[in-house]
Amino acid sequence: MTTDARNNTPTLIQTLQAVIDANLCELHTALPCEIISYDYAKNLAVVQPVLKRKYKNEVEAVELPTISNVPVSFQRMGPAHLRLPIKPGQTGQLVFNERSIDGWLVSGGKIDPQDPRKHSLSDAVFYPGLNPSNNLMASSAAEDSIELKLNGAYLEILKDNKFKITNGSEELLDLVSQLAQVVIDMAANIQISDTNTTFGPMKWNDSAVYGDYESSADEIKGKVDTLKG
């Protein structure tokens, strides 16, 4: 720090700047973090900010403290919501609210925070999804579609009002289409002829052909059943 050469003490401007800098160090806005643990029933997480802090005149950077009872914010509007599996080691974004949210988390509504703290670590909210570039999201969906994915299973909504529902090896709607075609073929191709019986001429069905269609339908039904949740 540059000082006043006459008395070797910081100037007023330097002192004010030092105070501002010190306060800014305690003003938290947003940080990437890692999940330590997650309470599914309460939707609260214990998280560890992953960006370290180096204090003035210190050689080593140090970790910020872990933060407990952090609400996890999923996409939700009214009765509709999207919930993701949260596991230790996963990363995301912490956002630190401007004022205390303790009272609001209990009752909601428009309230007086009744606490002077601002941008505190205690008022963090976790948003899943933020990852470093060495852990990019793997996707085989079209760029202009919506995808819901878990491991090999995914639902894709395409812009032309079409859908894909698959486990990575079988596509559900394709199997349903195949099953429908089997039924169509049964109606069109089963050979029917007359035979004489004690009751007179009657129609009879080619049981071998029926057997082939039944086998195909059973195979497709089995594949569909493996995709049922």
Sequence and secondary structure as in RCSB ss.txt:
>XXXX:A:sequence
MTTDARNNTPTLIQTLQAVIDANLCELHTALPCEIISYDYAKNLAVVQPVLKRKYKNEVEAVELPTISNVPVSFQ
RMGPAHLRLPIKPGQTGQLVFNERSIDGWLVSGGKIDPQDPRKHSLSDAVFYPGLNPSNNLMASSAAEDSIELKL
NGAYLEILKDNKFKITNGSEELLDLVSQLAQVVIDMAANIQISDTNTTFGPMKWNDSAVYGDYESSADEIKGKVD
TLKG
>XXXX:A:secstr
   BTTTTB  HHHHHHHHHHHHHHT   EEEEEEEEEETTTTEEEEEE S B  TT SS B    EEEEEB   
EETTEE      TT EEEEEE SB  HHHHHH SS       BS GGGEEEEET   GGG     S TTSEEEEE
TTEEEEE TTS EEEESSS BHHHHHHHHHHHHHHHHHH  EEEEEETTEEEEEE HHHHHHHHHHHHHHHHHHH
HH  
